[in-house]
Amino acid sequence: MDDCYNTNAIMKKKRLAALTTHPIQYQVPLWRRLAERSHIDLLVYFCSDFSAGKNDFVPELQREWNWGNALLQGYRSRVLWNAWRQRTIGFFGFINPGIVWRLISERPDALFVHGWGVFTHWLALFSAIALRIPFFLYGETSLEQDKRKTGWRKRARALALMPILKSAAACLYVGTEGRLFYEHYGVSKEKLIHVPYAVDNALFMRSDSERSRERASVRAELDIPQEAVIVLFVGKLIDKKRPFDLVAAVAAVQKNNPRREIHLLYVGNGPLEPHLEAYAKSRDLRGVHFVEFQQQETLPRYYSAADIFVLPSGIGETWGLVINEAMCGGLPVLASNMVGCSKDLVHNGENGYIFPVGDQEALAGHIEDLVAHPEKRSRFGAHSRNLIRAWNFDTATDGIVRALDLVFPK
C-alpha cells in the first residue's frame, strides 16, 4: 500500500482521493478500474482495515470471515488510524482525524466520499469545504425509505446535509431512489451523475453448459431432485432481510401444490438461522436447505442451481446487489418495494415482480405463478441477463470520470 501521491512521476494526472469505511468486495473492482484510467492518480483511504485479508468476526454472520488479501490489490490505498478501537459499524465506529491532515498536506485535486453514514465522512466533507477541495458525494439513500423515517435524528441529518449537498461538485447516485433523494433535497440536475451499483458481471454470467453442470452438481450435493423448483435467497439472515416472509410464502405454495417438488435454499448465515430452521421443522416443511455464506468465487454455483430468486428485505436495503448477481445468473427476480434497486432492476411482468414489503400472500402468489409456468421463468431469466449487462463497473467508472470533467473540463 502507498501512503502518498506519486507527485514526481505523475504530474499531469488528476489526483483523486477516495474515502470509504473499509475494503468491500463490491467496491474493489471500481477502485481498480479508476486506477487503470491513464489520467487519474487514485489513492483510496480506508477508515478501518476490517476485512483486509484476515479473519474478522462479523456480527451479522455470527461467525469469523476472511475476505482474502485480493481486496487490497490493483490500486493504491492507505488505512487511517481509527480513534475508536472497538469493532463497531455505527456512526462513531469510525473516527479518523488523520483524514484532515491528509487533505491538508496532500491537497488532492478532488475528493470522492462514499456516503455520509459515519463520523469520518462528515469530517472529510467539512474539511474539503474549508480547504476548497472539490468533492463528489456518492450516496445510496433511498427516498422511499427516507420518507418513512421520523424523529430528531432525521431532522438533524437533513440540516447538516444541506450545506454538504450545496457545496458538492457533483452528487453521484446508484439508482432511481438515490436520484429522487437528491432531488428532494434540492440538488440541481446539472450536478447529478449516475454511478450505478454493479457486481462482477463476468464472474456471475455463466455459459449455458457451465450453468447446466453447476445446476446438476449443487442439486446432487444438497439431495435436491433435478426436476424440482428451487427458490433461492442469498444474504445475511438478519431482520432487515425479512427471511421469515420467504419461508412463510414458500410454505403456502407447498401447501397449495402438494404434488410439486418446491425447495427453498438459504445461502448465508446470521442470528435468525436457528429460528428459521426451527420454524421449518415445527411446520414440517419439506425441502428447506441452509448453506453457509459463500465467497464470491463459489456463489455463482447456487444461482445456477436455482429457478427463482427472492429478496424480501425491508427498510435498510438501500440497493440489494444480490439482485444484480441473480440477474447475471439468468434468474427471474422477486423483490419487495423497499429494496432500493427494485425500481431500476425489477420490471414487473418482464423479468420478475415487485411485491409490498411484508405481504407474504402477494409473495406466495408470485412464486406460485413462476412455479407453474417454467416457460415464463425462462423468459424472465433471459430478460434479467440482458437488462443487467448495462449495470457494470465500466459504466460506473465513466460516471466518476464525468464528475471529474465537471470540475476540470477538457
Secondary structure, DSSP 8 states (H G I E B T S, - for coil): ---S--TTT-SSSEEEEEEESS--TTTHHHHHHHHHSTTEEEEEEES--TTSSSEEEETTTTEEEE--GGGG-SS-EEE---S--S---SGGG---THHHHHHHHH--SEEEEE-S-SHHHHHHHHHHHHHT--EEEEE---HHHHHT--SHHHHHHHHHHHHHHHH-SEEEESSHHHHHHHHHTT--GGGEEE------HHHH---HHHHHHHHHHHHHHHT--TTSEEEEEES--SGGG-HHHHHHHHHHHHHH-TTS-EEEEEE---TTHHHHHHHHHHTT-SSEEEE----TTTTHHHHHH-SEEEE---TT-SS-HHHHHHHHTT--EEEETTSTTHHHH--BTTTEEEE-TT-HHHHHHHHHHHHH-HHHHHHHHHHHHHHHTTSSHHHHHHHHHHHHHHHS--
